Amino acid sequence: MAEKFDPPVSKAGLSHRFKRIQEAAARLNAAASAQPEEQENLKEPEPAGQDIAQSP
């Protein structure tokens, strides 16, 4: 897999990159499980004008 990069990276370099990705994923998972109520607040808002009744 390391040889497929352009320019190629060493096996050690590829291992280092994967470890950093795994650490970032672990931090994201920990933050997500620690703050479940905040995820409700992160939902995408309704498009503007959808919640306003139109006048006749």
mmCIF file as Biopython writes it, N, C-alpha, C and O atoms, coordinates in Angstrom:
data_model
#
loop_
_atom_site.group_PDB
_atom_site.id
_atom_site.type_symbol
_atom_site.label_atom_id
_atom_site.label_alt_id
_atom_site.label_comp_id
_atom_site.label_asym_id
_atom_site.label_entity_id
_atom_site.label_seq_id
_atom_site.pdbx_PDB_ins_code
_atom_site.Cartn_x
_atom_site.Cartn_y
_atom_site.Cartn_z
_atom_site.occupancy
_atom_site.B_iso_or_equiv
_atom_site.auth_seq_id
_atom_site.auth_asym_id
_atom_site.pdbx_PDB_model_num
ATOM 1   N N  . MET A ? 1  ? 0.815   -1.178 0.000  1.0 0.0 1  A 1 
ATOM 2   C CA . MET A ? 1  ? 0.000   0.000  0.000  1.0 0.0 1  A 1 
ATOM 3   C C  . MET A ? 1  ? 0.871   1.258  0.000  1.0 0.0 1  A 1 
ATOM 4   O O  . MET A ? 1  ? 0.539   2.240  -0.664 1.0 0.0 1  A 1 
ATOM 5   N N  . ALA A ? 2  ? 1.961   1.235  0.727  1.0 0.0 2  A 1 
ATOM 6   C CA . ALA A ? 2  ? 2.830   2.403  0.809  1.0 0.0 2  A 1 
ATOM 7   C C  . ALA A ? 2  ? 3.370   2.795  -0.557 1.0 0.0 2  A 1 
ATOM 8   O O  . ALA A ? 2  ? 3.590   3.976  -0.824 1.0 0.0 2  A 1 
ATOM 9   N N  . GLU A ? 3  ? 3.585   1.815  -1.419 1.0 0.0 3  A 1 
ATOM 10  C CA . GLU A ? 3  ? 4.137   2.091  -2.745 1.0 0.0 3  A 1 
ATOM 11  C C  . GLU A ? 3  ? 3.134   2.788  -3.655 1.0 0.0 3  A 1 
ATOM 12  O O  . GLU A ? 3  ? 3.535   3.394  -4.649 1.0 0.0 3  A 1 
ATOM 13  N N  . LYS A ? 4  ? 1.855   2.722  -3.348 1.0 0.0 4  A 1 
ATOM 14  C CA . LYS A ? 4  ? 0.825   3.312  -4.194 1.0 0.0 4  A 1 
ATOM 15  C C  . LYS A ? 4  ? 0.728   4.826  -4.036 1.0 0.0 4  A 1 
ATOM 16  O O  . LYS A ? 4  ? 0.121   5.487  -4.878 1.0 0.0 4  A 1 
ATOM 17  N N  . PHE A ? 5  ? 1.308   5.387  -2.984 1.0 0.0 5  A 1 
ATOM 18  C CA . PHE A ? 5  ? 1.303   6.832  -2.801 1.0 0.0 5  A 1 
ATOM 19  C C  . PHE A ? 5  ? 2.230   7.488  -3.807 1.0 0.0 5  A 1 
ATOM 20  O O  . PHE A ? 5  ? 3.217   6.896  -4.243 1.0 0.0 5  A 1 
ATOM 21  N N  . ASP A ? 6  ? 1.899   8.717  -4.169 1.0 0.0 6  A 1 
ATOM 22  C CA . ASP A ? 6  ? 2.753   9.466  -5.093 1.0 0.0 6  A 1 
ATOM 23  C C  . ASP A ? 6  ? 3.144   10.763 -4.418 1.0 0.0 6  A 1 
ATOM 24  O O  . ASP A ? 6  ? 2.296   11.647 -4.303 1.0 0.0 6  A 1 
ATOM 25  N N  . PRO A ? 7  ? 4.340   10.928 -3.979 1.0 0.0 7  A 1 
ATOM 26  C CA . PRO A ? 7  ? 5.465   10.007 -4.008 1.0 0.0 7  A 1 
ATOM 27  C C  . PRO A ? 7  ? 5.282   8.895  -2.978 1.0 0.0 7  A 1 
ATOM 28  O O  . PRO A ? 7  ? 4.571   9.070  -1.988 1.0 0.0 7  A 1 
ATOM 29  N N  . PRO A ? 8  ? 5.925   7.750  -3.213 1.0 0.0 8  A 1 
ATOM 30  C CA . PRO A ? 8  ? 5.798   6.619  -2.291 1.0 0.0 8  A 1 
ATOM 31  C C  . PRO A ? 8  ? 6.249   6.997  -0.880 1.0 0.0 8  A 1 
ATOM 32  O O  . PRO A ? 8  ? 7.148   7.819  -0.704 1.0 0.0 8  A 1 
ATOM 33  N N  . VAL A ? 9  ? 5.619   6.394  0.111  1.0 0.0 9  A 1 
ATOM 34  C CA . VAL A ? 9  ? 6.024   6.597  1.501  1.0 0.0 9  A 1 
ATOM 35  C C  . VAL A ? 9  ? 6.569   5.278  2.026  1.0 0.0 9  A 1 
ATOM 36  O O  . VAL A ? 9  ? 6.308   4.211  1.471  1.0 0.0 9  A 1 
ATOM 37  N N  . SER A ? 10 ? 7.324   5.376  3.099  1.0 0.0 10 A 1 
ATOM 38  C CA . SER A ? 10 ? 7.867   4.152  3.696  1.0 0.0 10 A 1 
ATOM 39  C C  . SER A ? 10 ? 6.780   3.443  4.494  1.0 0.0 10 A 1 
ATOM 40  O O  . SER A ? 10 ? 5.734   4.021  4.786  1.0 0.0 10 A 1 
ATOM 41  N N  . LYS A ? 11 ? 7.037   2.188  4.841  1.0 0.0 11 A 1 
ATOM 42  C CA . LYS A ? 11 ? 6.092   1.443  5.673  1.0 0.0 11 A 1 
ATOM 43  C C  . LYS A ? 11 ? 5.928   2.128  7.027  1.0 0.0 11 A 1 
ATOM 44  O O  . LYS A ? 11 ? 4.828   2.191  7.575  1.0 0.0 11 A 1 
ATOM 45  N N  . ALA A ? 12 ? 7.029   2.636  7.553  1.0 0.0 12 A 1 
ATOM 46  C CA . ALA A ? 12 ? 6.970   3.331  8.841  1.0 0.0 12 A 1 
ATOM 47  C C  . ALA A ? 12 ? 6.135   4.607  8.729  1.0 0.0 12 A 1 
ATOM 48  O O  . ALA A ? 12 ? 5.363   4.933  9.630  1.0 0.0 12 A 1 
ATOM 49  N N  . GLY A ? 13 ? 6.296   5.317  7.626  1.0 0.0 13 A 1 
ATOM 50  C CA . GLY A ? 13 ? 5.514   6.533  7.408  1.0 0.0 13 A 1 
ATOM 51  C C  . GLY A ? 13 ? 4.029   6.235  7.288  1.0 0.0 13 A 1 
ATOM 52  O O  . GLY A ? 13 ? 3.196   6.962  7.829  1.0 0.0 13 A 1 
ATOM 53  N N  . LEU A ? 14 ? 3.703   5.167  6.580  1.0 0.0 14 A 1 
ATOM 54  C CA . LEU A ? 14 ? 2.307   4.758  6.429  1.0 0.0 14 A 1 
ATOM 55  C C  . LEU A ? 14 ? 1.729   4.341  7.780  1.0 0.0 14 A 1 
ATOM 56  O O  . LEU A ? 14 ? 0.592   4.682  8.107  1.0 0.0 14 A 1 
ATOM 57  N N  . SER A ? 15 ? 2.508   3.610  8.555  1.0 0.0 15 A 1 
ATOM 58  C CA . SER A ? 15 ? 2.068   3.194  9.884  1.0 0.0 15 A 1 
ATOM 59  C C  . SER A ? 15 ? 1.804   4.414  10.763 1.0 0.0 15 A 1 
ATOM 60  O O  . SER A ? 15 ? 0.816   4.452  11.496 1.0 0.0 15 A 1 
ATOM 61  N N  . HIS A ? 16 ? 2.679   5.401  10.690 1.0 0.0 16 A 1 
ATOM 62  C CA . HIS A ? 16 ? 2.522   6.624  11.470 1.0 0.0 16 A 1 
ATOM 63  C C  . HIS A ? 16 ? 1.231   7.345  11.083 1.0 0.0 16 A 1 
ATOM 64  O O  . HIS A ? 16 ? 0.493   7.810  11.952 1.0 0.0 16 A 1 
ATOM 65  N N  . ARG A ? 17 ? 0.959   7.438  9.782  1.0 0.0 17 A 1 
ATOM 66  C CA . ARG A ? 17 ? -0.270  8.097  9.317  1.0 0.0 17 A 1 
ATOM 67  C C  . ARG A ? 17 ? -1.507  7.373  9.829  1.0 0.0 17 A 1 
ATOM 68  O O  . ARG A ? 17 ? -2.453  8.011  10.291 1.0 0.0 17 A 1 
ATOM 69  N N  . PHE A ? 18 ? -1.507  6.043  9.750  1.0 0.0 18 A 1 
ATOM 70  C CA . PHE A ? 18 ? -2.659  5.272  10.216 1.0 0.0 18 A 1 
ATOM 71  C C  . PHE A ? 18 ? -2.867  5.430  11.723 1.0 0.0 18 A 1 
ATOM 72  O O  . PHE A ? 18 ? -4.004  5.517  12.185 1.0 0.0 18 A 1 
ATOM 73  N N  . LYS A ? 19 ? -1.778  5.467  12.485 1.0 0.0 19 A 1 
ATOM 74  C CA . LYS A ? 19 ? -1.906  5.656  13.928 1.0 0.0 19 A 1 
ATOM 75  C C  . LYS A ? 19 ? -2.530  7.010  14.238 1.0 0.0 19 A 1 
ATOM 76  O O  . LYS A ? 19 ? -3.372  7.117  15.129 1.0 0.0 19 A 1 
ATOM 77  N N  . ARG A ? 20 ? -2.123  8.042  13.509 1.0 0.0 20 A 1 
ATOM 78  C CA . ARG A ? 20 ? -2.699  9.376  13.732 1.0 0.0 20 A 1 
ATOM 79  C C  . ARG A ? 20 ? -4.176  9.399  13.370 1.0 0.0 20 A 1 
ATOM 80  O O  . ARG A ? 20 ? -4.967  10.043 14.060 1.0 0.0 20 A 1 
ATOM 81  N N  . ILE A ? 21 ? -4.562  8.715  12.307 1.0 0.0 21 A 1 
ATOM 82  C CA . ILE A ? 21 ? -5.970  8.636  11.919 1.0 0.0 21 A 1 
ATOM 83  C C  . ILE A ? 21 ? -6.767  7.902  12.994 1.0 0.0 21 A 1 
ATOM 84  O O  . ILE A ? 21 ? -7.865  8.326  13.354 1.0 0.0 21 A 1 
ATOM 85  N N  . GLN A ? 22 ? -6.211  6.792  13.511 1.0 0.0 22 A 1 
ATOM 86  C CA . GLN A ? 22 ? -6.897  6.037  14.564 1.0 0.0 22 A 1 
ATOM 87  C C  . GLN A ? 22 ? -7.056  6.872  15.833 1.0 0.0 22 A 1 
ATOM 88  O O  . GLN A ? 22 ? -8.099  6.817  16.484 1.0 0.0 22 A 1 
ATOM 89  N N  . GLU A ? 23 ? -6.029  7.644  16.188 1.0 0.0 23 A 1 
ATOM 90  C CA . GLU A ? 23 ? -6.111  8.493  17.372 1.0 0.0 23 A 1 
ATOM 91  C C  . GLU A ? 23 ? -7.181  9.565  17.194 1.0 0.0 23 A 1 
ATOM 92  O O  . GLU A ? 23 ? -7.936  9.850  18.124 1.0 0.0 23 A 1 
ATOM 93  N N  . ALA A ? 24 ? -7.249  10.156 16.007 1.0 0.0 24 A 1 
ATOM 94  C CA . ALA A ? 24 ? -8.267  11.174 15.737 1.0 0.0 24 A 1 
ATOM 95  C C  . ALA A ? 24 ? -9.663  10.563 15.807 1.0 0.0 24 A 1 
ATOM 96  O O  . ALA A ? 24 ? -10.582 11.177 16.350 1.0 0.0 24 A 1 
ATOM 97  N N  . ALA A ? 25 ? -9.828  9.367  15.263 1.0 0.0 25 A 1 
ATOM 98  C CA . ALA A ? 25 ? -11.126 8.690  15.309 1.0 0.0 25 A 1 
ATOM 99  C C  . ALA A ? 25 ? -11.521 8.378  16.749 1.0 0.0 25 A 1 
ATOM 100 O O  . ALA A ? 25 ? -12.688 8.518  17.114 1.0 0.0 25 A 1 
ATOM 101 N N  . ALA A ? 26 ? -10.571 7.962  17.561 1.0 0.0 26 A 1 
ATOM 102 C CA . ALA A ? 26 ? -10.861 7.666  18.965 1.0 0.0 26 A 1 
ATOM 103 C C  . ALA A ? 26 ? -11.286 8.929  19.702 1.0 0.0 26 A 1 
ATOM 104 O O  . ALA A ? 26 ? -12.203 8.888  20.522 1.0 0.0 26 A 1 
ATOM 105 N N  . ARG A ? 27 ? -10.623 10.060 19.415 1.0 0.0 27 A 1 
ATOM 106 C CA . ARG A ? 27 ? -11.014 11.324 20.050 1.0 0.0 27 A 1 
ATOM 107 C C  . ARG A ? 27 ? -12.417 11.734 19.631 1.0 0.0 27 A 1 
ATOM 108 O O  . ARG A ? 27 ? -13.202 12.194 20.460 1.0 0.0 27 A 1 
ATOM 109 N N  . LEU A ? 28 ? -12.737 11.572 18.356 1.0 0.0 28 A 1 
ATOM 110 C CA . LEU A ? 28 ? -14.080 11.914 17.876 1.0 0.0 28 A 1 
ATOM 111 C C  . LEU A ? 28 ? -15.138 11.029 18.522 1.0 0.0 28 A 1 
ATOM 112 O O  . LEU A ? 28 ? -16.194 11.518 18.924 1.0 0.0 28 A 1 
ATOM 113 N N  . ASN A ? 29 ? -14.862 9.730  18.626 1.0 0.0 29 A 1 
ATOM 114 C CA . ASN A ? 29 ? -15.813 8.812  19.262 1.0 0.0 29 A 1 
ATOM 115 C C  . ASN A ? 29 ? -16.009 9.153  20.734 1.0 0.0 29 A 1 
ATOM 116 O O  . ASN A ? 29 ? -17.131 9.116  21.239 1.0 0.0 29 A 1 
ATOM 117 N N  . ALA A ? 30 ? -14.923 9.482  21.421 1.0 0.0 30 A 1 
ATOM 118 C CA . ALA A ? 30 ? -15.021 9.830  22.833 1.0 0.0 30 A 1 
ATOM 119 C C  . ALA A ? 30 ? -15.821 11.113 23.015 1.0 0.0 30 A 1 
ATOM 120 O O  . ALA A ? 30 ? -16.640 11.208 23.928 1.0 0.0 30 A 1 
ATOM 121 N N  . ALA A ? 31 ? -15.595 12.087 22.164 1.0 0.0 31 A 1 
ATOM 122 C CA . ALA A ? 31 ? -16.333 13.344 22.258 1.0 0.0 31 A 1 
ATOM 123 C C  . ALA A ? 31 ? -17.807 13.131 21.940 1.0 0.0 31 A 1 
ATOM 124 O O  . ALA A ? 31 ? -18.669 13.740 22.573 1.0 0.0 31 A 1 
ATOM 125 N N  . ALA A ? 32 ? -18.104 12.283 20.980 1.0 0.0 32 A 1 
ATOM 126 C CA . ALA A ? 32 ? -19.495 12.027 20.599 1.0 0.0 32 A 1 
ATOM 127 C C  . ALA A ? 32 ? -20.238 11.291 21.700 1.0 0.0 32 A 1 
ATOM 128 O O  . ALA A ? 32 ? -21.404 11.592 21.957 1.0 0.0 32 A 1 
ATOM 129 N N  . SER A ? 33 ? -19.600 10.341 22.353 1.0 0.0 33 A 1 
ATOM 130 C CA . SER A ? 33 ? -20.283 9.585  23.403 1.0 0.0 33 A 1 
ATOM 131 C C  . SER A ? 33 ? -20.385 10.390 24.693 1.0 0.0 33 A 1 
ATOM 132 O O  . SER A ? 33 ? -21.269 10.128 25.508 1.0 0.0 33 A 1 
ATOM 133 N N  . ALA A ? 34 ? -19.507 11.354 24.895 1.0 0.0 34 A 1 
ATOM 134 C CA . ALA A ? 34 ? -19.541 12.162 26.107 1.0 0.0 34 A 1 
ATOM 135 C C  . ALA A ? 34 ? -20.578 13.272 26.017 1.0 0.0 34 A 1 
ATOM 136 O O  . ALA A ? 34 ? -21.020 13.775 27.050 1.0 0.0 34 A 1 
ATOM 137 N N  . GLN A ? 35 ? -20.977 13.666 24.818 1.0 0.0 35 A 1 
ATOM 138 C CA . GLN A ? 35 ? -21.880 14.791 24.624 1.0 0.0 35 A 1 
ATOM 139 C C  . GLN A ? 35 ? -23.088 14.423 23.770 1.0 0.0 35 A 1 
ATOM 140 O O  . GLN A ? 35 ? -23.305 15.074 22.748 1.0 0.0 35 A 1 
ATOM 141 N N  . PRO A ? 36 ? -23.890 13.414 24.127 1.0 0.0 36 A 1 
ATOM 142 C CA . PRO A ? 36 ? -25.007 13.029 23.261 1.0 0.0 36 A 1 
ATOM 143 C C  . PRO A ? 36 ? -26.076 14.106 23.142 1.0 0.0 36 A 1 
ATOM 144 O O  . PRO A ? 36 ? -26.704 14.222 22.090 1.0 0.0 36 A 1 
ATOM 145 N N  . GLU A ? 37 ? -26.305 14.905 24.199 1.0 0.0 37 A 1 
ATOM 146 C CA . GLU A ? 37 ? -27.330 15.937 24.110 1.0 0.0 37 A 1 
ATOM 147 C C  . GLU A ? 37 ? -26.917 17.065 23.175 1.0 0.0 37 A 1 
ATOM 148 O O  . GLU A ? 37 ? -27.782 17.716 22.589 1.0 0.0 37 A 1 
ATOM 149 N N  . GLU A ? 38 ? -25.630 17.314 23.020 1.0 0.0 38 A 1 
ATOM 150 C CA . GLU A ? 38 ? -25.175 18.349 22.098 1.0 0.0 38 A 1 
ATOM 151 C C  . GLU A ? 38 ? -25.370 17.929 20.655 1.0 0.0 38 A 1 
ATOM 152 O O  . GLU A ? 38 ? -25.494 18.786 19.779 1.0 0.0 38 A 1 
ATOM 153 N N  . GLN A ? 39 ? -25.402 16.629 20.386 1.0 0.0 39 A 1 
ATOM 154 C CA . GLN A ? 39 ? -25.626 16.173 19.021 1.0 0.0 39 A 1 
ATOM 155 C C  . GLN A ? 39 ? -27.007 16.582 18.548 1.0 0.0 39 A 1 
ATOM 156 O O  . GLN A ? 39 ? -27.192 16.854 17.362 1.0 0.0 39 A 1 
ATOM 157 N N  . GLU A ? 40 ? -27.984 16.634 19.451 1.0 0.0 40 A 1 
ATOM 158 C CA . GLU A ? 40 ? -29.323 17.082 19.081 1.0 0.0 40 A 1 
ATOM 159 C C  . GLU A ? 40 ? -29.273 18.526 18.608 1.0 0.0 40 A 1 
ATOM 160 O O  . GLU A ? 40 ? -30.003 18.906 17.692 1.0 0.0 40 A 1 
ATOM 161 N N  . ASN A ? 41 ? -28.412 19.339 19.230 1.0 0.0 41 A 1 
ATOM 162 C CA . ASN A ? 41 ? -28.298 20.744 18.860 1.0 0.0 41 A 1 
ATOM 163 C C  . ASN A ? 41 ? -27.560 20.938 17.548 1.0 0.0 41 A 1 
ATOM 164 O O  . ASN A ? 41 ? -27.631 22.016 16.958 1.0 0.0 41 A 1 
ATOM 165 N N  . LEU A ? 42 ? -26.855 19.918 17.078 1.0 0.0 42 A 1 
ATOM 166 C CA . LEU A ? 42 ? -26.073 20.036 15.854 1.0 0.0 42 A 1 
ATOM 167 C C  . LEU A ? 42 ? -26.856 19.643 14.616 1.0 0.0 42 A 1 
ATOM 168 O O  . LEU A ? 42 ? -26.317 19.664 13.510 1.0 0.0 42 A 1 
ATOM 169 N N  . LYS A ? 43 ? -28.129 19.281 14.789 1.0 0.0 43 A 1 
ATOM 170 C CA . LYS A ? 43 ? -28.929 18.910 13.631 1.0 0.0 43 A 1 
ATOM 171 C C  . LYS A ? 43 ? -29.025 20.090 12.681 1.0 0.0 43 A 1 
ATOM 172 O O  . LYS A ? 43 ? -28.989 21.248 13.099 1.0 0.0 43 A 1 
ATOM 173 N N  . GLU A ? 44 ? -29.148 19.783 11.411 1.0 0.0 44 A 1 
ATOM 174 C CA . GLU A ? 44 ? -29.213 20.822 10.394 1.0 0.0 44 A 1 
ATOM 175 C C  . GLU A ? 44 ? -30.495 21.632 10.574 1.0 0.0 44 A 1 
ATOM 176 O O  . GLU A ? 44 ? -31.572 21.053 10.712 1.0 0.0 44 A 1 
ATOM 177 N N  . PRO A ? 45 ? -30.396 22.955 10.573 1.0 0.0 45 A 1 
ATOM 178 C CA . PRO A ? 45 ? -31.591 23.778 10.763 1.0 0.0 45 A 1 
ATOM 179 C C  . PRO A ? 45 ? -32.523 23.698 9.560  1.0 0.0 45 A 1 
ATOM 180 O O  . PRO A ? 45 ? -32.110 23.363 8.450  1.0 0.0 45 A 1 
ATOM 181 N N  . GLU A ? 46 ? -33.785 24.013 9.807  1.0 0.0 46 A 1 
ATOM 182 C CA . GLU A ? 46 ? -34.764 24.049 8.722  1.0 0.0 46 A 1 
ATOM 183 C C  . GLU A ? 46 ? -34.385 25.163 7.752  1.0 0.0 46 A 1 
ATOM 184 O O  . GLU A ? 46 ? -33.844 26.185 8.174  1.0 0.0 46 A 1 
ATOM 185 N N  . PRO A ? 47 ? -34.657 24.988 6.465  1.0 0.0 47 A 1 
ATOM 186 C CA . PRO A ? 47 ? -34.373 26.057 5.502  1.0 0.0 47 A 1 
ATOM 187 C C  . PRO A ? 47 ? -35.154 27.317 5.863  1.0 0.0 47 A 1 
ATOM 188 O O  . PRO A ? 47 ? -36.266 27.235 6.385  1.0 0.0 47 A 1 
ATOM 189 N N  . ALA A ? 48 ? -34.581 28.459 5.590  1.0 0.0 48 A 1 
ATOM 190 C CA . ALA A ? 48 ? -35.209 29.732 5.923  1.0 0.0 48 A 1 
ATOM 191 C C  . ALA A ? 48 ? -36.560 29.860 5.244  1.0 0.0 48 A 1 
ATOM 192 O O  . ALA A ? 48 ? -36.721 29.520 4.072  1.0 0.0 48 A 1 
ATOM 193 N N  . GLY A ? 49 ? -37.534 30.361 6.009  1.0 0.0 49 A 1 
ATOM 194 C CA . GLY A ? 49 ? -38.858 30.585 5.461  1.0 0.0 49 A 1 
ATOM 195 C C  . GLY A ? 49 ? -39.784 29.398 5.577  1.0 0.0 49 A 1 
ATOM 196 O O  . GLY A ? 49 ? -40.981 29.549 5.329  1.0 0.0 49 A 1 
ATOM 197 N N  . GLN A ? 50 ? -39.300 28.232 5.938  1.0 0.0 50 A 1 
ATOM 198 C CA . GLN A ? 50 ? -40.141 27.046 6.034  1.0 0.0 50 A 1 
ATOM 199 C C  . GLN A ? 50 ? -41.018 27.067 7.283  1.0 0.0 50 A 1 
ATOM 200 O O  . GLN A ? 50 ? -42.082 26.448 7.299  1.0 0.0 50 A 1 
ATOM 201 N N  . ASP A ? 51 ? -40.587 27.768 8.326  1.0 0.0 51 A 1 
ATOM 202 C CA . ASP A ? 51 ? -41.338 27.774 9.568  1.0 0.0 51 A 1 
ATOM 203 C C  . ASP A ? 51 ? -42.259 28.989 9.702  1.0 0.0 51 A 1 
ATOM 204 O O  . ASP A ? 51 ? -42.908 29.150 10.735 1.0 0.0 51 A 1 
ATOM 205 N N  . ILE A ? 52 ? -42.328 29.832 8.695  1.0 0.0 52 A 1 
ATOM 206 C CA . ILE A ? 52 ? -43.150 31.032 8.725  1.0 0.0 52 A 1 
ATOM 207 C C  . ILE A ? 52 ? -44.396 30.798 7.877  1.0 0.0 52 A 1 
ATOM 208 O O  . ILE A ? 52 ? -44.305 30.404 6.714  1.0 0.0 52 A 1 
ATOM 209 N N  . ALA A ? 53 ? -45.559 31.046 8.475  1.0 0.0 53 A 1 
ATOM 210 C CA . ALA A ? 53 ? -46.810 30.874 7.731  1.0 0.0 53 A 1 
ATOM 211 C C  . ALA A ? 53 ? -46.929 31.969 6.678  1.0 0.0 53 A 1 
ATOM 212 O O  . ALA A ? 53 ? -46.632 33.134 6.944  1.0 0.0 53 A 1 
ATOM 213 N N  . GLN A ? 54 ? -47.356 31.595 5.506  1.0 0.0 54 A 1 
ATOM 214 C CA . GLN A ? 54 ? -47.512 32.569 4.428  1.0 0.0 54 A 1 
ATOM 215 C C  . GLN A ? 54 ? -48.851 33.270 4.578  1.0 0.0 54 A 1 
ATOM 216 O O  . GLN A ? 54 ? -49.859 32.633 4.884  1.0 0.0 54 A 1 
ATOM 217 N N  . SER A ? 55 ? -48.865 34.573 4.364  1.0 0.0 55 A 1 
ATOM 218 C CA . SER A ? 55 ? -50.117 35.323 4.445  1.0 0.0 55 A 1 
ATOM 219 C C  . SER A ? 55 ? -50.836 35.262 3.104  1.0 0.0 55 A 1 
ATOM 220 O O  . SER A ? 55 ? -50.188 35.219 2.058  1.0 0.0 55 A 1 
ATOM 221 N N  . PRO A ? 56 ? -52.189 35.258 3.122  1.0 0.0 56 A 1 
ATOM 222 C CA . PRO A ? 56 ? -52.961 35.131 1.868  1.0 0.0 56 A 1 
ATOM 223 C C  . PRO A ? 56 ? -52.887 36.343 0.993  1.0 0.0 56 A 1 
ATOM 224 O O  . PRO A ? 56 ? -53.486 36.366 -0.082 1.0 0.0 56 A 1 
#
